[in-house]
Each structure stands twice: as C-alpha cells, then as structure tokens.
Amino acid sequence: MTTFASYDGTEICYRELGVGTPLVCLPGGPARAGVYLGDLGGLSRRRRLIVPDQRGSGESGDPADPATLRVDRLVEDVEALRAHLGLERMDLLAHSAGAVLATMYAAVYPQRLSRLLLITPGLITVDHDEDDALEARLAERSGEPWYAAARPAADAIMLGDVSLENLLAARPFYYGRWNEAAQEHAAVGISPRSQAARDGFLRDVKPNVPLIREGLAQLTAPVLLYVGERDPFVTANAARAAAPEFSDAVVVVQPEAGHYPWIDDPAAFSAALAGFLG
C-alpha cells in the first residue's frame, strides 16, 4: 500500500495491482475498502490498477473535518490522487456509489479524463428514477430461500439506511447467483470502522443537476456504462436513460450478472473492459 497527503493533509492510501498504463479505480459502498474490487476479474493482467481507499475507510485516514466525507468534497481527493500520480489525463473506473463521485469529478474536471468507466453505477447525479423497475427486480428473486431475510434490509438501504447490518443482510440481491464465490466476496472490505464515512457520503448533499450536466457537456472522453442483467439496483434501462448525459457513451449489459459482474463472470467482465480500454 502507498500513501499520500491529500489537499487538506488527510492521508489517502492506495494499492497497485498489475503493470502497464494506470487505471484509477474508485470503490463504491459507499466507503467500502477498495480490496473488494480484487483485480477486477483479471483486468490487472492488462492494466496497472490504482485502487484508493476513500478517506475514513480501509487504510486511509480519518479527516479532521467530517464534512469532507461528503461525495462532493471527495472530488478533490480524486484530483489530488491524479496529481500525485503525475497524470495529465487519466482513465477512471468507478463502481456503484463510486460512480456518483466519478460523475461529479468528470463534471468539475472534464479535461483530466481520457476514458470513464462506470460499473453498475449510482446515477443520482443525472437525476433518473427507476423505483418501479427496482420493485419488479427485487420481487423477481422472491423464490430464493434468502429472500425473506434480505428484502427488508434492501428496502431500508433504498430509504437511505446504509448500516452495516443492512448491507450484510441484503447481500444476496447484489449477485447474479448467491453461490460460494458470491458468499466469500460479500463481506470483503466492509467494516464498522467506516460507518461515519458511509453516513457522511450523501449527508446534506443536494446535487445541482443542471450544473453537473453543464460540466458533463464539456467531457470529450468516451464513457462506458456497464451493468449486470440481474442487478435490481442499476438496470439496463436506467443506464440507457443516463447515456445521453455524456457526449460519447456506450451501454454494455453483462448477461446473468448482478451488481458485482466481475464476480459472476470474471473472464467476460475483464474482456469487455479491456476491449473498451483498447
């Protein structure tokens, strides 16, 4: 693990996997330690993955000012990491809630991105609502033996209660198959230590959607919106609705995959991303 001091002196820790052109990878959660990304299904054999832990989570330090845990303030940590790495422009990948941060970063610093990959992305910043589709997707899993225990937790998360208890209880919904690989992955990188960062991520955040769209209009980098066919939280329809917010976006749907498509089919995931990255 490598550390650097961000704009306010908070220590940010990141790990590096693989060799080649850097690909900065923002974890989701929010505030889930980046170790859960693994090597993104073998993508580290093609690119050098730079995986930071969000401030207040994983191996990164706690900030002196808790307000800097907000997603709009985390934008400056991403910019500080880019500068630390000495990259004029960077390829940026973000997963789930990390995509909210990445989209905000793209709106503020569009000139700093060469490619943007949003994996099963949180789309709060582009103001699309899929409540009906979410309900239908959750109900599709009602025949599963874990459904009765997991459903109340999933509902609570959708209402904003991202407690550790709910995150763990709702895990089966996040995978295309609740098999051994999914169960082993489900708790990786989730820690009670990060609760303040989880709670602070969206606290008092009211995205200025028109301003974000104005910033995204300046983004010339190609954008990948990558979703899992069985993901109830980010559907293919939601990704397609978000695509016009970007000047050059493509939507890819991985069959039979959930919210962590590199776990459901590592080879398909890494091949698709390598193709986009060239």
N, C-alpha and C positions, 0 to 999 in steps of 0.2 A: 504494500500500500504506500502511496505517495501523498504528501500533504502540501498545502499552500495556504497562505493567508488571503482571504477574500477582501473585498473593498472596505469592510469595517473591522478587519482583523480576525474575524471568525475563521477557525481552522477548518478547511474543507479537505476531506480525504477521498482519494480515488484509487481504483485499481486498474491495471493494464493487462490485457489478455491478447495474445497473438502478435503478429507482425504486419507491417505494411502501412498503408495510408490510414490515419486515425479516423475513427468513427466514434464521436462522443455520444454516449447512451444515457439518457435520463430515466431513472426508475420511477415507477408510479407508487401506488399505495393509497393515499399519499404517505410519504415519509417511510417507505419500506426500504430497508438497506439494499443496495444495488446487487448484492450477492445473489438474489433470487433470479436475476437475469441470466445467470450462468454464463455460457459462451454463446447464447442465442442460437442454439441448435447447431453449433459448429461454425458459426459465422467468423469466429476468431481465426479460422484457418485461412480466411481471405482478407481480413482487415484487422487492424490493431484497435481493439475496443477500449475506450476510456470510459470507465463507469464510476461516477462520483456518488457518494452518499449525500443526500440532502442535509443541510445544517439541522442539527438536532436529532439526527438519526444515524444508525450504523456507527461508523468510526469517526464521523465528523463531529465537530464541537458544537456546544450549545451557544447561541448568540447572547450577548449582553442585553439586547433589546428583543423581547419576544415578538414584537410587531414585524420583525424581519423574517418570521416564519411564513408570512403570507405569500401566496403564489406570485402576486405582482411584484413583491420585493425580491423574490428569489431570482427574478430575471437578471439581476446584477451579479449573482453568483455564477450564472451561466456565462455571462460576459467576462467575468474575472477568470474563469477557467479557460476560456478561449485565449485570452491574453497571456495567461500563464503558460499555455501550451505553445505559444508563438505562432498561432494560425491566423493568417489574414482572413481566410474564409474556412468554414468547417462543414463537414457532413454531420448532421444532427439527427439522432434517433431518439424517440421518446415513447414510453409505454404508458397507457392508461392515464392516470392523473398527471403523469409527467408530460403528456401531450398538451394539457392545459398550459403548463409552464412553457413548453416549447413554442406553442402558438403565440403566446404573449411575447416571448423573446423574438420570434420572427416578425411580429408587428413593430417592435421597437428597433430591432437591428436587422432589417431585411438584407442589408448589404453584406452581412457577415456569414451568410449561409450559401453553401454550394449545392446541397441537397437536404431535404427534410423528410424524414420517415416517421410517420405517426402510426403506432401499432396499437390496435384496439383502443383508439384514442378517446379520452374525455373531450367532449365537444362543447363545453359550457361557453367558451369564448365566441363561438359562432352562433349561439342562440337557437339551437334546434331542439325540439321537444318530441320525444318518442314514447310518451307514457303508455299509450295503448299497445304499442309493439312490445314494450317491456313486459307488461302484464301477460300478454299472449306467450311470449318466450318463456317466462318463468313457469306458467301453467303447463307448458309442453313437457316439463320434467316431473309432473305430478305423480307419475307411475314409479318413480325411483324410490328405493327404500329409505333414502336420506331426506326426502322432500319435506316431510312434516317438521323436522327439526331445523332444516336450513331455511325454509321460507320466511318465518318471522324475522330472522336475522337479516335476510336480503331486503325485506321491506323496511326495516329500521335503517339500513345503510342508505337506501334511496331517500329516506327522510333526513339524512344528514348525521346519523349516529354512527360514526366510524370507530366505535370502541373496539378494543382487541377481541372481546368476547364475540361481538357480531361478525367481525372479519373472519374469525376462525370458523364459526358455525356456518357461515354462508359459503364456504369454500367450494363445495361440490358444484354449485351453479357456474363456477368460473372455468370449468374444464369440459372439453367435449366428451370425455369419458372419465369417470371417477375411479380410475384404476390405480395400480400400485405406484406408477410414476407420478400421477397427479397427487396422490396422498403424501408421498415423500416430499413433493415440492411445496405443498400447501402452506406450511408454516415457516418456510425459509425466509429470513430477513424481516420477520415480524417480531417486534419486541415491545414490552411495556415501556421501555425507556423512551420510545418515540411518540408516546401519546400526545405530548404537548405539541409536537410538530404536526401530527395528524390533525389535531383540533385547530391549530393555527393556520393551516393551509388555506382555507376558504373563509376564515373568520372576518366578517365585515367587508368581504370582497364583493363589489358590485361592478362587474366588468363593463367598461364603456364599449359596448359592441360596435357602434358606428366608428369610434376612433380605432379600434382593433382592425376593423375591415379596411379602413383607410390605410393603415400600416401594411396590412397583408397585400393590398393592391400594388405595393412597391416591391413585393417579393418576386424575383425572377427565377429563383431556384425551383427545380422540379420537386413535386411533393408526392409522396406515396401515402395513401390512406389504406391501411391493411387491417382487415377484420376477420374474425372467425365466424363461420357459418352458424355455429350453435351458441354464440355469445349473446346472452339476453340483454347485456348492458350497453353494448355498442353494436347495433345492427348494420347490415349492409345498406339498408335504406337510409339510415342516419348518415353514414359515410358519404353516400352519393349526394345527399342533400347538402353536405358540407363542402363537397368538392368545388363548387363554383366560387367559393370564397378565395380560392387560390387561382393564379393565372395559368398554372401548368400542373394539374393534379391528375393522378390515376388512382382508381379504387381496385383493390385486389381482395377477393374473398377466398379464404382457405377452407376447403370442404371439411366438414365434421370437426372443426376446431372450435375451441372456446376462447376465453379471454387471454390465455397463455398459449398461443399457437405453436410456439417452439417446443412446448412440452408434448402437445398432441401429435405432432409430426415434425420432428426436428429437421429432417432432410428436405422436406417440401418447403419449410419456412426459410431455411438458410439459402436454398437455391433461388427462391423468389426474390429475396432481398439482395443477393449477390447480382442477380440479373438487373435489378433496378440501379444498383450502385455502379454497374459496369465493371 
